[in-house]
Amino acid sequence: MVQKGYKHASGLGHAIINKHNQTKRVKKIGPDGNEVVFREEKQPNWVRLQSVTQERDLDEFLSTAELAGTDFTATKLNIKILHQDQQNQYLLTEEEERETAAVQSDNRRRLTVPRRPEWDESTTAASLERLEKASFLDWRRGLAELEETNGLLLTPFERNLEVWRQLWRVIERSCVVVQICDARNPLFYRSVDLEAYVNELTERGGVKKNLLLINKADMLTVRQRRLWARYFKHEGIAFAFFSAKVAVELDGLEAALAAMNIADAIAAELDTESELDDVTPADLRVLSVAELENLFLATAPAAVREGDRIYIGLVGYPNVGKSSTINALIGAKKVSVSATPGKTKHFQTIHLSDKVVLCDCPGLVFPNFASTKAELVCNGVLPIDQLREYSGPAALVTKRIPKEHLETVYGIKIATRPEIDGGTGVPTADEFLGAYAIARGFIRSSKGGRPDESKAARVVLKDFVKGKLLYSEPPPGVDGVAFNEETYR
């Protein structure tokens, strides 16, 4: 029993009293028409404004019930029975992946970006703002309907109209719109509808071109670049390979010699190929800074090149290396580089030369499809430090990276279940994380000395996102294991 003057009460009793004092009584009318008195928890503003991108099933259930203002005691939960095999409950089976991919393919054309309403000199600022808000709301509703009616999982995407307004201004001003993509998964970061939007503005009277810049191309082998080049050329996509990291490290004569060596190696390897298609050594080059600037000039429409200045719009997801690319181009840190998504808040113009002006758009997350939340984590879309469920993403890592490669990178030995006992040779998330945690001394003192798999997962997943554990998605129709085989050899 807690006495008056409860400062010296037990820890549990003290916590209950504090919880009691942090709530207030609220009166509301219940479903039966009677007045109900209950306690409502008071929270400071900074707690209520915290971003939440993931919730445990129970937390999600309780928060949904609270928002609905209903009694949930009679609601039945869907119970999923797990078989004693190595299929992670947070990942899809091969059959489910094929079914999901088919549904995504059928609905991909509905993954749009919001359009700015047409306007002219007679349009007032207030009228344009109303039109923009209405267009943006219709776009949000369309994506919500797409997700709800088809059971599809959409990536988190930008929901702030002000950020999209920055994109609109960049596109309207630029004659070349460059989408910067991560070479490890170019199609995930490419917005097809953004290219369509640029073409629509061209039809309205503007003169604009699209260009796909595959950054971090140093992470791809020559063969992988060749396969991607074949795909892009077959699809009629203007593209170029680049590496901001390599461009910053190499300059002058050293860069020229490195480029020559790369070109010679590519040409020699191409000679051994029986089917060259229309891919040339020039298509596979990782461009230098000077070559990239020349490409911008060459891509710009002829009518624009005759003018005084050429505006190049740079667009891309956070963390694909957009700011690093600009830093490499200008050779000085005029644009800050950050690993925190959303560092650049407003578009800015940077004079690269007397002829070329760069328009830097804030990092923008476009709507896209994902199969599971684990895929979003491994693609760097969901923040790892806020991760609650880690077994799915960790299992996806062990599915993509061979066991021998994981052991080599981390200097560990992963004990897996024998095949006679139902093992598949692919480590489970628990097997991999347990081995890593023990090797690094990540032990939970409050759990009887058990390995801290949660801490191990955060380290491993950050290594995967940064590329220490390297896996590259193949072009459509190419087997992922064969595509990455050379990397692990």
N, C-alpha and C positions, 0 to 999 in steps of 0.2 A: 504494500500500500504506500502511496506517495504522500508524504506529510506536507504541511505548509512549509514554505521556505525550501523548495525542491531543488536548490542549487546543488545539493549533495546527493540527489537521488541517483538511482542506478542509470546506466547508459541508456537502456531501452525506455525506461520511464521518462527520462529527460527528453529523449527524442520525440516521444509521443506528445509530451506537453508542448514542445517547440512547434511541432506540426499543428497542434490544436490552436496555438496562438497565432499562427501564420494564416489562418483561415477566417473567413467572415461569414455571418449568417445571411442567406439570400432567400427571399420569398418568391415563389413562382407558382403558377397554376398548373396542376398536373393534368394528365389525360382524362381523369374522371371529373374534372371541373373543380376539385378541392384545392385549397391552398396548401402548398408543400414548402416546408422550411428545410433547407440543407446548407451545408458548408461549402464555400467556394474558396479555393486556394488563391492567395495573393502572390503574385510573382513580379519581380522588377522588370522594367522594360527590356533590359539587355538579355534577359532569359527568354522572354516571349519573342524577341526578334532574331533569335539564333536560327540559322539555316538548318533544316532537317531534310536530308536527301534519302535516308534509310531508317527504317524502324523494324524492330523485331515483330514477329507475327502478333504476339500478345499486345505490345505497345500500339501497333497499328489498329488492332481490334478495339482497344479501350479508347484511343483517341477518336476513332470513327464514331463510336457510340456516344462519346461526349459531345462531338460536333452535332450529331443528330438529335441530342437531347432526349434519348429514349432509354428505356430499361433493357439491358442486354442479357439478363439472366436466362431468358427463354430461348435465346438464339443458339442454334446448333452449329458447331464448327465442323468444317470438312476435315476428316481424319485421313491421313495418307499412311498406308502401311508400307514400311520399308523392308525390302528383301535383304537378306544377309549376303549381299554381293558388293562389288566395288563401284557401283553406280552412285555417284554423289546426287543427293536429292535436290541440290540447287543447280544442277546441270541437266541438259536435255540428252535424251538417248539419240542415237543416230537417226532413227525413224522420226522422232520428234523434230530434230534439226531439219530434215528434208521437208517435212510438212510445214514448218515455220518459214523456211526459205521460200517455199512456193507461195505462201500467203503474202509474204513481204514483197515478192516480185510482182504479184498481181496488183498491189496497192502502192508501189513505189512512186508512181506518177502523182500521188496525192501528198507526197512530202514536199511541200512548197515553202517558199519564203514570202513574207508579207510584201505586198506591192504598195508603193507610194501612189496615191490617187493623182490623176492628171490635174495639172493646174497651169495657169498663165498669169500674165501681169495683172489681170482684173480680179484674181482670187485674193480675198483678204486673208490676213494671218489667222483670224479667228475661224473663218470658214474652212481653211486648209487644215487647221488643227482638228476640227470636228470630223472632217472627211478621213484624216489619218487614223483617228481613234476608232471610227466605225470600221474601216478596212482592217485594222489590226484586231479588233474584236471578232470580226468574221473569220479571220485566219485562225485565231485561237480556238474558236468553236469548231472549225473544220478539223483541226488536229485532235481535239478532244473526242469528236465523233469517230474519227479514224481509229483511235485507241480503244474506245469503248465497244464499238459495234463489231470489230474484227478480232478482239482479244490480242492485239499486238502490243509489244513493249516498245515505247519510244524512249530515246535517250533524253536526258535533261536538256532543255534548249532555252535560249534566251527569251525571257518573258518581259523584258523591259523595253517599252516602245522607244525610249530615248536612245538606246544603243542601236536599234534598227534604223533610227533616223540618221545616225552617223554613217551607217552603211549606205543608205540612200544617197547621201551627199557625196560620198566617195565614188559611187558608181556614176552618178550624174556628171561629176567633174572629170573622171578618168577616161582615156581613150583605150587603155589596156587594163583589164581587171585580172589580177594575178591571184589565183587561189593557191596558198602554200599548204602542202600536205606532208604528213609524216610518211617517209618511204616505207615504214614497216606495215602500213595499212592505208594506202592512198585513197581507196574508194570509200573508206569510212569517213574520211575527213573532206571528201569532195562533195559539194552540193551541186547536183545536176540542175536543179531548178534555178539556182543563182545564175548559171550560165544561160539558161533560157530567159531569165529576166534581163540580162545584159543584151541578149539578142533582140528582145522586145523593144528596148530603148533605142537600139539601132534602127529598127523598123519605123520608130516614131520620128526619125530624122537625125539622130545622133550617129556617130561613127565610132564603133567600139569593137574590141576583140577580147577573147578569153584566152588565158594561158594557165596551165597547171604546172606549178613548180614543185617538184618532188624533192623536198629538203631531207637532210640526213641520209643522203644516198650513199655515203661511205659505209653504211651498215648493210648495204646490199652487195652481193657478189656480182661479177660480170654477167654470169648466166641469169641471175635473178633480174638484173636490169634489162637484159635482152628479152626475157619473157614479158616483162611489163611494157617494154617499148613496142613489141609486137601487138600487144593488146591495145595500147593507146592509138597506134597507127591504124589498126583495123577498125577502131571505133571513131576515127576521125577527130581525135582529141589532140590539140596542140599542147606539148609537154616539154619539160626539160628537167634534167637531173642536176641537183646542186647540194652542196654541203657547207653550211655557214661555218661550222666548226673547222673544217679543213681550210676554207677560204681565209679565215682569220689567222690560222697557224702558218700558212704559206703565203709569201708575197715575193714580188720581183722575179729574179732569175730562178730562184728555187721553185716558185710556182710554175714557171714556164717549163722547167725540166720535168717536174712531176707530171704535168699535163701531157708532155710528149711521151713519157714512159707509159702512162696509162693508155694513151691512144695506141702505142705500139703493141702493148699486151692484148688490148681488145682486138686489134686487127689480126694478130697471130691466132687468137682463139677462134675468131670467126671463120678463119680458113679451114678449120677442122669440122665445121658444122656442115651437115649434108643438106639442111634446109635453111636458107638464109632469109627467106621472104624478102621484104623490102627494108629490113633493118640495116643501117650502116654504122660504122664505128662512130661517126659524129652523133648519132642518136643516143649512144651509150655513154658519152663523155659526161663526167661530173664537171660542170662548168666552173671556170674561174670567175672572179669578180668582173674583170674586163669583158669576158665573153657574155656574162649575164646582162650587163648593161647594153652591149651591142645587140643582144637578143631582144631586149625591150624596144630598142630603136627599130629593129627589123620587123617586129610584130605590129608596131603601130601602123594604122592605116596611112596610105600614101598621102592622102589629103591633109592629114594632121601633121605629118612629118615636115611639110612645107612651112608650117607655122613657127612661131617663136619658141614655144615650149611644148613638151609632151608630158602629160600627166599619167603616171602609172599608179593604179590603185592596188594596194596589198591587203588581202583579206585572208583570214584563217582562224582556226580554233586557237584557244589559249594553249601554249606549250608546244606548238608545232615548229617553233623557231622563227617566227615572223620578225620579232625585234632583233634577234641575232642575225638574221639575213640583212636587215637594214644596217646594222652595225658593220657587217662585213662590207656592204656596198659603200658606205660613206667613210669607212676606215677610221672612225672615231666614235666615241660613245656619246652620240647625240640622242639616242633612244635608250632608255633604261631597259635592262633585261631582268626578268623576274620569273621564278618558278610558280608564282601565285597567279592563278587564272584571273583575268580582268585587270591587269596592271595598267594598260592604256585605256583611259576613260573616254577620250574624245579624239576624233580623227585629226591628224596634224600633217602639214606639208613639209617636206624636207627637200632642199635643193641639192640633188646629186651632182649636177653639172649645169652649165649654162643652157643645156638643151632638155635635160630630164629632171622632172620633179616627182618625188614619191609622195603618195597620199596614204598614210598609215591609218587603217581602220582599227577600232578596238577589237580585241580578241572576241570572236563571236561563235557561240555553239549553235550550229544549225540542227534542226530536227532530223533525226535519222532513226532507223530501226536497230534494235538489238535483240538478241535471242534471250539473254539472261542478264541479271544485274552483275554477275561475275564478269561478263564480257565488258561491261561498262567500266568496271574497276580496272581490268587489265589494259583497257584502252586509255586510261588516265582521265576518264570523264568524271567519275565519282571520287571524292577525296578519300585517300587511304586512311588518314589519321582519324576520320569520323566513322570508319568502317566498324560494323558490329558483327556481321556474319562474314567470316573470313574463309570458311572451309570451301565454299564454291569457287572463289577466285584462285585459291591455292591449288585446288584440284584441276582447274583449267591450266595452270602453269605446268603441273606434272603431266598433264595430257599433251601439252605442246612441246615441252622440253624433254628430251630423252633422259632417262634415269642416270646413265653413265655421264652425261654432260653436267647434270646437277651435282653429282658426286665430285667431278673434277673441279668445277668452279668453286665449290665451297669446301672441298677437302673433307668430305664426310662419307660415311657408308650408310646407305638407306636399306634397312631390312624390310623386305616385302613378303607378303603372304605367298607361300608356295602354290604352284598351279594345282597340285593335288588337293589343296584345301580351298580351291576356288579363286586363287590369285590370277591376275592377268599379266603380271610383269610390269605394269604401270603403278607406281606408288600412289597410295591414297594420300589425301591431304594430311591426315593424322600421322601416317608413316613418315612422310617427308618433313613436316614441321617438327615432329617429335625428335627426329634425328638431328635436325639443324639446331633446335633449342638446346638439346643436351650438349652438342659440340660447342656452342657459344656460351653455355652457362646460364641460359634463360630459364630459371627455376622459380616456381611460385611458392613462396614461403608459407602462404596461407592455405595451400592445397596439398599439404603433406609431401612437399618436395617434387611435385609433378612438373613436367616441362611446360613452360609458358608458351604455348603454341600461338596465342594471340599476338604476342610481341614478335615472335619469329615470323609470323605471316606478314606483318607490316614491313619488316625489313626486306623480306623476299619480294613482296609485291612492288615495293619501290625500286628494287633492283630490276624487276621485269619492265616497269614503265620507263626507267632510264636507259634500258638497253644492255645492262650488264648480263642479264639473261636474255639472249637475243632470239626473238622469233619474228618472222616476217610473214604476213598473209600473202598467199599467192593470187595471181589473177584468176578470174572465173574460169572454171574448167580445168585448173591445174591442181594436182594433188599436193596438199600441204606438207606431207612428210618428205616427198621427193624434192619439193621446192627448197626445203631447208636442210637437206641432207649434207650439202657441201659445207654449210656453216658449222655443223657439229663435227665434221671430219677434220 
